[in-house]
């Protein structure tokens, strides 16, 4: 008997923990008597290709893992599957079908049953039952035309057996739809480790869970329905983390809903990772930053840059909204913790916002945006409310005047507080934030720009409006084109500041790669040719800057492998691509000075391990703040060495 667990992921780099866990659990309990295969696809595969693959595999049962991003795709597949494999049973499971199994079964006669909630035990019991029925007939029939070959007697037995399996909704032979009771929550320690080997997983994100459930009650989230938080035993967790560390996988994402909801559990894992760091693997955690304390911060401070990354859902800064969605958030504490971690320069931080929540209008959302932006996240993700079936938010849809897309992802279109026009405007901002902020490719320029706009939200609003006017939205742009576009916007918007932005954009452009194509806005470097040539000649002999990773290369090769740029203020920057910042992956940068007959002393500005991808200017301020630094000087305020606190009256 053969069962195929089919997972259709959003991207190739993703993997589906659910199907791996179901397979491992069922194999542990049923032995090798059942053949369980995993078929992982992406939504970018054609329906035709997946259908053909399913046909080739000829399973007796095809069980689909259903999420918000693939449910439409799965529905199309299951409509066609019985046409080519009429005897194959179709089962569904996953969060997207757990709360409306009966509705799905009535709309899709092709589906035999839906598994609700946690699937491991349910799936294993279903397979065990299916295996014991029609054993004789099934084997050969399935291999020819996908016929499972259950006899009439088997079918009756099957109906009766299913009554005793909790956690399913199924179609009986007489077409009635039956819902069994809710399955008891599982003990996480009973789950076998889902990854037997890492074959085929080398370049993908590995998902891992050390706990299930969430103690919080956010009204839009299905995880809030499972209040019983269960933790996996620490000896198991450590053994499994050691498995990933030994194999040097690039990234492990913990799917624990609020990883640090129990401090002792979180701390033990973080401590273990710090002590067993392999120098390569990155671990991602979704946390509540306001729960962090000094002990956790002092551990974070010592971690390798890139060992962990943290994601915090701030969602909104509007207190009325927070109350309405039942989130207990201490915004000041999140701000403090996030800014302090930012200062460590070793941990990537993601902060999330959700547009479309109750009591949040456009202005309120823009205020939330500004507040979160001020926390200096490495990524600021603007999400739009998804009205999930089974959530408290869905129950309130009329009270909130929620309209949302008819099909998944059931994304908000308007609310009592937010018109569709507002939503579109926020989408424009989201797009700009993705391109110009979250990409990390414009950080110097964005920092410069901040000084010219009254608020961060306005900066991205104007950028979005300009892109729309220019007809630049909804089309792909090369990396170079994005820099050119931003320069055009800035040159039009701030015609007197062209030189400032020219340099900032040029620096950003070369920080990432030694690009072959020079942007049209970049300064002509002809007059510096001689200085550049003599720098590399000198460097070939003295190796004052390029002394790591350039062994065995001569001056001509070094000139090709690195980039030298002379800025408008005469500063000369050397971009070293063999030594990059551990977090941002930007090139290390030296500021050097040309001199007659050679090079004067240079200064290391940023790069490997520094974690700060923004360049420091000569006075130590960020170039982005140079104007304000200048203004401070012009204003005559005295800044003492002790910093702002030392300003005397
Ligand atoms: S949004 Fe996060 S904190 Fe809130 S219930 Fe869901 S998982 Fe828990």
Boltz pocket constraint, residues with backbone or C-beta under 6 A from the ligand:
constraints:
  - pocket:
      binder: B
      contacts: [[A, 214], [A, 215], [A, 216], [A, 217], [A, 218], [A, 221], [A, 222], [A, 223], [A, 224], [A, 257], [A, 258], [A, 313]]
      max_distance: 6.0
